[in-house]
Amino acid sequence: MKSCRILCMITFSIIFSASLCASDRECLIEAECFDNFIADEDMHDKALDQILDEAAFIVKKVKKKDYLLSSIDNDHFEDSTDSYLEGYIQALVDVHYYEFQVQVLVKDRNVTLYNLPKNDMIKSSITSFVENLPEVESVTIGNHITDKQVEKKEQHLVRRQVNGIWFPQSTVLFQPLIADLREPVYSAGYRFDDQVIGKHVIGVSFGDSFPIFRWRNVFVWKGDLQIDIQGGVWSVFKMGGNNNPNNEFSELVTTDYLVGIPLSYAVNKWSFRLRIYHVSSHLGDEFMTNNPGFPRKNPSMEAIDFISSYQAKKGIRVYFGPGWVFHSDRTYHLKPFYIEYGAEFRMFGRNDYYHRIYGTPFFAVCWKNWQEHHWQFDGTYQLGYEWSKLQGVGRKVRIFAQYHHGYSEGQFFKLTTDYFSIRFSYGF
């Protein structure tokens, strides 16, 4: 019975492995290996476990191949030299992470990465990216690349070294506060029971951060420093023809505009953002037409905030910082101080090898306490799922449920409200 059980499991393993490797010329298990095991009727469970482990390795290897190189024959990598793999991996890393100037060395298919950024989240993204490449046996982080290694590397790879880079595109150093309602992003959502704007509301936004220049190895901590430009527009529409005397299906209630210049610094698990920004708000034409005599004011302000962020673990981030409104319009005066703090949690993330994207659930909270609101809580809570091309960094698509309890927006900023919404967003 034991021999029969082993024979059945071996047969299943052969069929399962063959189905995975049928279209892959890189199948590593040879038929005679199984013949030798079958001939020995006293084969131990340990040998059987070895067979199953090898089959699992094939599954993982085939997935890695399909993830990035489904159109390339793996013979290129089976017979390739370390120099070939090194140049290939270096090119891929440069495509996705050029601004970090990472150095790649390969020996016996074991990869060592040098000059990784000090930011732990970006460092983890790069190492995970390399681990998923075909024929990579292991990935280690090197402390310092020697002159001899550089000289050997330059024999087959010539590259320029710069202290900074113009218009870095892969990511921002200070990751956005995704639960902050005034974080520049492209989004659209449907609100339910907003106590100030209306029972049925659609909110849309158009915003982005545009990296301008990044300095490398700055200050005694050897972190990265980057200057960006931010811009954003947020509009809310009250829906339903019965909500206004002109029976218009949608009524533009208010639109907010933001322009900011953030200066970000990232090192290890920490990142910081010092930002000067302007916000102004304008009532919609339909709202003014449908509410004649409404006292229009000019909510406008200039402010500075400084937010510190700490990546406690790979999927846990917390942040805190003060803000100072140094000017506000006299028709809508604001008391100067506020604080902002919150957290973001990401877990159970996985690579989708078929679609070649990374996805993870997330939960995010953001609280603000304004002196203007007598330090009362203004909180936003989000639960959803996000997709990105690279793990942890770059632009992401998010779908989430959101609950806001606190204060409204625009000229209604001093009024309390709460609402539930379903949203879609795209941005960093």
URQUI-V913806 format. One record per residue. RES is the residue in one letter. NEAR is the number of other C-alpha atoms within 8 Angstrom. Layout:
res={RES;RES}
near={NEAR;NEAR}
//
This chain:
res={M;K;S;C;R;I;L;C;M;I;T;F;S;I;I;F;S;A;S;L;C;A;S;D;R;E;C;L;I;E;A;E;C;F;D;N;F;I;A;D;E;D;M;H;D;K;A;L;D;Q;I;L;D;E;A;A;F;I;V;K;K;V;K;K;K;D;Y;L;L;S;S;I;D;N;D;H;F;E;D;S;T;D;S;Y;L;E;G;Y;I;Q;A;L;V;D;V;H;Y;Y;E;F;Q;V;Q;V;L;V;K;D;R;N;V;T;L;Y;N;L;P;K;N;D;M;I;K;S;S;I;T;S;F;V;E;N;L;P;E;V;E;S;V;T;I;G;N;H;I;T;D;K;Q;V;E;K;K;E;Q;H;L;V;R;R;Q;V;N;G;I;W;F;P;Q;S;T;V;L;F;Q;P;L;I;A;D;L;R;E;P;V;Y;S;A;G;Y;R;F;D;D;Q;V;I;G;K;H;V;I;G;V;S;F;G;D;S;F;P;I;F;R;W;R;N;V;F;V;W;K;G;D;L;Q;I;D;I;Q;G;G;V;W;S;V;F;K;M;G;G;N;N;N;P;N;N;E;F;S;E;L;V;T;T;D;Y;L;V;G;I;P;L;S;Y;A;V;N;K;W;S;F;R;L;R;I;Y;H;V;S;S;H;L;G;D;E;F;M;T;N;N;P;G;F;P;R;K;N;P;S;M;E;A;I;D;F;I;S;S;Y;Q;A;K;K;G;I;R;V;Y;F;G;P;G;W;V;F;H;S;D;R;T;Y;H;L;K;P;F;Y;I;E;Y;G;A;E;F;R;M;F;G;R;N;D;Y;Y;H;R;I;Y;G;T;P;F;F;A;V;C;W;K;N;W;Q;E;H;H;W;Q;F;D;G;T;Y;Q;L;G;Y;E;W;S;K;L;Q;G;V;G;R;K;V;R;I;F;A;Q;Y;H;H;G;Y;S;E;G;Q;F;F;K;L;T;T;D;Y;F;S;I;R;F;S;Y;G;F}
near={4;5;8;7;8;9;9;8;8;11;8;8;11;8;8;9;11;8;7;11;12;7;5;9;9;8;8;5;6;7;6;6;8;9;8;8;9;9;6;7;7;5;9;6;6;6;8;11;8;8;10;9;8;9;11;8;8;13;10;8;9;11;9;12;12;10;13;8;7;8;4;6;7;10;8;8;9;8;6;8;6;10;8;8;12;11;10;8;10;10;8;8;12;11;7;7;11;9;8;9;10;13;9;11;9;12;7;5;11;11;13;11;14;12;12;11;13;12;13;11;11;10;11;8;12;10;10;9;10;11;10;9;10;8;7;12;8;8;12;8;8;9;6;6;9;6;6;6;8;9;8;8;9;9;7;8;7;6;5;4;5;5;7;9;10;7;9;11;6;9;9;10;11;11;6;6;7;7;11;8;6;4;11;13;13;12;11;11;11;11;14;10;10;14;10;9;8;10;10;12;14;12;12;11;13;11;12;11;10;8;13;11;12;14;11;11;9;10;6;4;7;10;15;15;13;13;12;12;12;14;12;14;12;11;12;12;12;15;12;10;10;7;8;8;7;6;9;10;7;9;11;14;14;14;14;12;12;12;11;11;11;12;11;13;13;15;14;9;12;11;14;12;13;11;11;11;11;12;11;12;13;11;13;11;8;9;12;11;7;9;7;6;5;6;4;5;7;11;14;11;12;12;12;12;12;11;12;11;12;10;13;9;6;6;10;11;12;12;11;11;11;11;12;10;13;9;7;12;10;5;7;10;8;7;7;9;11;12;11;13;11;11;11;12;10;11;8;6;9;7;8;10;10;6;6;10;11;13;12;12;12;13;11;13;12;14;11;11;13;11;10;10;8;7;9;7;8;11;11;14;12;13;11;11;11;12;11;14;10;10;9;8;12;11;11;11;11;11;11;11;11;12;11;12;10;10;11;11;7;13;12;8;9;10;8;10;12;12;12;12;11;11;12;11;11;11;9;11}
//
